[in-house]
Each structure stands twice: as structure tokens, then as C-alpha cells.
Amino acid sequence: MPETDVDLLIAAARRAGDIAKSHFGQSPQIWDKADNAGPVTAADLAVNAMLHDMLRAARPDYGWLSEEDEDSAARLSSKRLFVVDPIDGTRAFIEGGKDWGHSIAIVEDGTPIAAVVAMPMRDQVYSAELGGGAFLNATPIRASIEPDPARTAVLTAKPNLDARFWQDGAPPPFKRTFRSSLAYRMALSASGRFDAMLTLRPTWEWDIAAGTLLVTEAGGVVTDHTGADLRFNNAHPQNPSVLAGGAVHAQLLSALA
């Protein structure tokens, strides 16, 4: 069994990728979650079961928060806990796209301390540990150093460009692009392939815990739309919004209403 937390997460993510790929393109069974919470497939549930068994066996004293498990208040008393999205980007998975992956983090006292975002169809494993840097397939990554929004590309959904969200009635003149997985958007921002990512909707912790550590360990900044730091292991496991990226973060933050 891997000795360090981040090594454990990498091993678990690779095993998750093998399971998910065995379902990919095979028309897995699909269910719609209650309250319009989106679809879940047999692959999500199989990956979740494996991750629960593997990770909890390795760290039985860690708490557990997963998109595909019923939440329990017991996690609130855990000093450390796993925060897991078995498949982030389930719709892309169903549609046969590549932009789905596994987001796994360990949170201590509200802060991510180890993280992995794995994209199996792209052979990419992003990893980070607190104070240890961020990596893509074991190669160090750094967030963008471009501060001018006009020369940046931001991963965000089109509704976030609405005038009501911006002090001047329109966003700065960045190039907008999109990927379906929130965790992947954060990983791409950490790597400098894109300059930032933004979502102005309340966001589940399992979508963003791993990505938050990737960005900060890559030298970037992660806040909500007011500039407040994100916190994890909340009683209601959401943050209000996410702005994550490199040097352009400050300019985007100042432009938000």
C-alpha cells in the first residue's frame, strides 16, 4: 500500500480509470438523480465503491464525503477526510467525450492537503500535496503569469458572462472557452494551459477540493467571487462560487460585481 497520502490517491485514481474505461462506450445503465441533480451511471457507482473500499481501508480514521454516497454529519468531527467525485463530467462520459475524470482530495481542518485529478482518456494524472508543488504525470506545473485579461483564455460557462455579474456591465475582454468537468477546468488552470476558470454557481466540494490544491500549489490563487478563501468540510458541502487561476486572478476579481 502506498505510504504517502498523495501516492495513495494516485494509485486509487489509476484503478478508478481502469474501472471507468471498462464501462466507457458500453452504454452503461443511467439513472437521473433527485432534484435535477444530474445523471449517474453504473460506472460512477462502481468507481465510488472501489474508492471507498480502497481509501477507507488504507486510512480508516479519515472521514468520507462523496458525490455518490449519502452524506453523514460524522465527517464534521474528522480532522482529515476524503472528498471524492468518482466521475466528474458524467454527461461527457455518457456522450462518449474525453473530458471526464476522477477528483480525489484529502482535506484537513478545512484545507486540501493532498489531491489528484485524473483524466483517463487523456492519460493525464494531475497531483499535488500541500507545500510540495503540483504535477502533471510527475512533471512540475505552474499557473499562468499573464496578468492582462485581454491576453488570457478563461474556462467558464456562457451564463457567467451576463452583465449583472460584472461591475462595468460586461466581463473583461478575455477569450472564453469551456470544458465539462469542473475539476479538469481547475487542473488546466493550474497547468497554465488556460489562464483561469470561473463559475458563479454554488459548487459542490467534491468538484473543486482537489483542483483548489492543484492551483494553489502551482502558484495560482483560488477564491470565491468576493475574494474569500474556499473552505471544505462544511456542514452543507458547497462553496458559493470559484475563481481560480494565475496572475489574471486579481484583475478578474476586481471586475466582478
N, C-alpha and C positions, 0 to 999 in steps of 0.2 A: 504494500500500500504506500502511495506517495507520502513523503514526510511533511512537506510544507503545504499550507492551505492552497496556494496558487497551483502547485503541482497536482494536488487532488482535483481542483476544478478543471484543469486542462485534461486530465485523464478521464474525468466524468464527461466533459464536453465531447471528447473524441468518441466515447462509447455512445453518447446520445446521437451523434451524427450517423453512426453506423445503423442505429435503430431507425432513425427518421428516413434515411435513404432507402431502407428496405421497404418502406411504405410509399415512398415518393413515386408518383406516376402510376400507382396501382389502384387508383380510385378508392382511397380509404373511406371507411364509414364516417359520416359527418353528422354532427348534431348542432342545433342552434341553442346557445346559452340563454338563460332567462334574462329579462330586462334589456333585450337588444345588445347584449354584451359581446356578440360576435360568435363565429363558429368555433367548434372544437372537433378534432378528428381523432380517430383511433391512434394515430401516430403521436399526437400531443399526450394522450393518456399513457401510452406505452413508454415514452421518454420520461414522463413525470414519475411513473412507478419505479423505473430503473434509477433515476437520480435520487429519489427519496431513499431507496434501499441502500444505494452505494454511499451516499454522502452521510446519512444518519448513522450507518454502521461505522464509518470512519471517524465521525465526530459526534458521538451520541449526546454530548452535553450542549450542542448547538441547537438553537431553535429553528423553526421552519416556516417559511412563507412562500407559497407557490400560487401562481395563477390558477392551477388546475386542482387545488385542494381547498376544502373548506377552511376558512381562517379560524384561528383559535387565539383567545386572549393570553394563553400560556406563553406565547412568544414574547410578550411585552416584558416579561421578567428575565428574558435571556440576555446575558451580556453579549453573546455572539449569536448570529443566526444566518442561515442560508436564505437568500432571496432569489427566487428561481422563476424564469419563464421558460418552460420546456421547449416551446417553439414560438418565437417571436416573429410575426409575419405569417400567421396561419393562412390568411387569404392568399398570399403569394404561393405558399406551399400547395394549397388546393388547386390553384390556377396553373401550376407547373413552372413557376418562375424560380429564380435563384436567390432572391433577396429575402430569405428566411433563415433563422439561425437559433442558437441557444444562448440565453443570457443567464449567467450564474454569478452571484456575488456572495461574499461574506461581509456582514455588517457588524460592527462593534460599537456599542453606545451611540448609535445613530449615524455612524460614518462608515462607508465602504472601506474595507482594508485589503480585500483580495477580489479579483474579478476576471471573468473570461466571457468574451463574446465570440462564438464560433459560427462560421458560415460554411457549412459542409459542402455545398455545391460550388463554392469558390476556393476550397482548400485553404481557408484562412482561419487562424486562431489568434485573436487579439487577447492579450493578457496584461495584468498589472497587479502590483501589490503596493501598499502604502509605503512611500519612501524608497521604492525600488525601481521606479520607472515604468514605462508602458512599452509593449512589444507587439509586433505582428510577425507570427511564425518565428519568434525568438530574435527578431531584428528590432532594435530600438526605433520608436516612432516619436515624432514631435508635432505639436499643433502648429497651425499656420502663424506666420509672423506678419501677415499683411493687415495693416490697420484701416485701410481705406475701403468702405463698403462698395464703392463703385468698381473696385477691382477684385471683388470677392464673389464666391458662389456659396449660397446658403441652402441647406436642406430644410425645406418647410412645405407644408401643405398650402394650397392656394387660399383657403379661407383666412389664413393668418396675415394676408396682405390687405385685409379690409381696412378702410380708412379709420374706423373707430379705435383701432389698436395703436395708432401712431400719432405722435404729437403734432406733426405737420400735415396730418390727413392722408399720408402715404408713406410707405416704407422708404428707406434709403435705396439708391439705385443698384442693389446687388442683383446678381443672376440667381433666380430661383430654380431649384431642382428638387427631386423627391426620390425617396426610397421607402418601401412599405414598412420596414422594420425600424422601430424607434432605436433599438439597441444598435443596429447597423448604422443608422444615421450618426449616432454618437461616436461609434468606432471610426467611421470615416472622418469625422471632425477631429478626433484625436490624432489620426494619422497624417493630417494635413492635406488629404486628397480634396476635402472641402474645408471651407474656412469656418463654418459654424453650422449649427442646427437650431431650429426654433419650433416649439409647439406651445400654443397658448391655451390648450385644453388641460383640465386636471388629468394627471398622468400617474398610472399605477407604478408602485415602487419596483415591481419585478421587470418592468420595461426599461428602467433607467438607472438602477443601482449599479450594475456592472459598468455601463457606459460612463457614468459620472466619474468613477475612479480612473478609467482609461483616459478621459480628457484631462483631468487634473494632473495625473502622473505624466502626461505628455506635455505639460507646461501650459495647458489651457485653463479656462475658467468656466465654472458651471454655477448658475444661479436660477432663480425663478425670474419672472418678468419685472419684479420690483427690485431685483438685485440681492435678495435674500438667499443665503445658502440653502441647499436642499438637505432635508433630514429624513432619515429612514427608520423603520420600525415604529411608525406612527400608529396610533390606535386605529385610525382609518388610513389604510396604506396607500395614500396618494400625496403627490405634491401638486401645487396649483398650476404649474407651467414649467417649461425648461428652456433656457437659453444657454447653449454650450458652444465653445469654440476657442479660437486663438485670439490674436491681438485685436480683431474686429469686435470682440465681445463688448468692449466698452462703448463703442460708437452705436452699436445696435441697442444696447441697454438704454443709452441716453435718448434714443429716438422713440422708444416705446412710450405709449401714453400711460 
